[in-house]
Amino acid sequence: MPTKDQLLREAADKEALAVTFLRYARALPDTFEGIPSRPADCEPFWRGPAAQRFLTQILRLRRELDDLEDDCLATAESLRRRARRLREQADQVPDPA
């Protein structure tokens, strides 16, 4: 059976990882900032099939990044729940005599 210290260390590690996932999730929306994603954004300097392919690709990537952001947030929440359970377990472990 793990000791109280081991459980608390594991909980702290999971909390730290959750913070990392949250930081990544918060940074993802800025990934494509300033990159054209509408036809009107491209028209002044880029037209034709290549521009359309670019827009199709950028929209797909934006959707994928939205999904990744959701996944990062869900993972962070899962890690925090697990850390909470580990701390609860640690509270139940008797102190060494």
C-alpha positions in Angstrom: 0.0 0.0 0.0 1.4 3.4 -0.9 2.3 5.7 1.9 0.7 9.1 2.6 3.7 10.9 1.2 3.7 8.8 -2.0 0.0 9.6 -2.5 0.5 13.3 -1.9 3.5 13.4 -4.3 1.5 11.7 -7.0 -1.4 14.1 -6.4 1.0 17.0 -6.7 2.4 15.6 -9.9 -1.0 15.2 -11.4 -2.0 18.8 -10.4 1.2 20.1 -12.0 0.4 18.2 -15.2 -3.1 19.6 -15.2 -1.7 23.1 -15.0 0.4 22.4 -18.0 -2.6 21.1 -20.0 -4.5 24.2 -19.0 -1.7 26.5 -20.1 -1.5 24.7 -23.5 -5.3 24.9 -23.9 -5.3 28.6 -23.2 -2.5 29.2 -25.8 -4.1 27.2 -28.6 -6.7 29.9 -29.7 -3.9 32.3 -30.5 -2.1 29.8 -32.8 -3.7 31.2 -36.0 -4.0 34.8 -34.9 -3.3 37.0 -37.8 -3.5 34.2 -40.4 -6.3 34.8 -43.0 -9.2 32.4 -42.6 -11.9 34.0 -44.7 -12.0 34.6 -48.5 -12.1 38.4 -47.9 -8.9 38.2 -45.8 -7.0 36.6 -48.7 -8.5 38.5 -51.7 -6.2 41.6 -51.5 -3.1 39.4 -52.2 -4.2 35.9 -53.1 -6.9 34.4 -55.3 -7.7 31.3 -57.2 -7.6 27.6 -56.4 -4.5 27.8 -54.2 -6.2 30.4 -52.0 -9.3 28.2 -51.8 -7.2 25.2 -50.8 -5.4 27.2 -48.2 -8.7 28.4 -46.7 -10.1 24.9 -46.7 -7.0 23.6 -44.9 -6.8 26.5 -42.4 -10.5 25.9 -41.5 -9.8 22.2 -41.0 -6.8 23.0 -38.8 -8.8 25.5 -36.7 -11.5 22.8 -36.1 -8.8 20.4 -35.1 -7.2 22.9 -32.7 -10.6 23.5 -31.2 -10.9 19.8 -30.6 -7.4 19.7 -29.1 -8.3 22.6 -26.8 -11.3 20.6 -25.6 -9.2 17.5 -25.1 -6.6 19.4 -23.1 -9.3 20.9 -20.9 -10.9 17.5 -20.4 -7.5 15.9 -19.6 -6.7 18.7 -17.1 -10.1 18.1 -15.3 -9.5 14.4 -15.2 -6.0 14.9 -13.7 -7.5 17.2 -11.1 -10.2 14.7 -10.2 -7.6 12.0 -9.8 -5.4 14.3 -7.7 -8.4 15.0 -5.5 -9.0 11.3 -5.0 -5.4 10.7 -4.2 -5.4 13.4 -1.5 -8.6 11.9 -0.1 -6.8 8.5 0.0 -3.8 10.1 1.7 -6.1 11.5 4.4 -7.3 7.9 5.1 -3.8 6.5 5.5 -2.8 6.3 9.2 0.3 8.2 10.2 3.3 6.0 11.1 3.6 5.2 14.7 
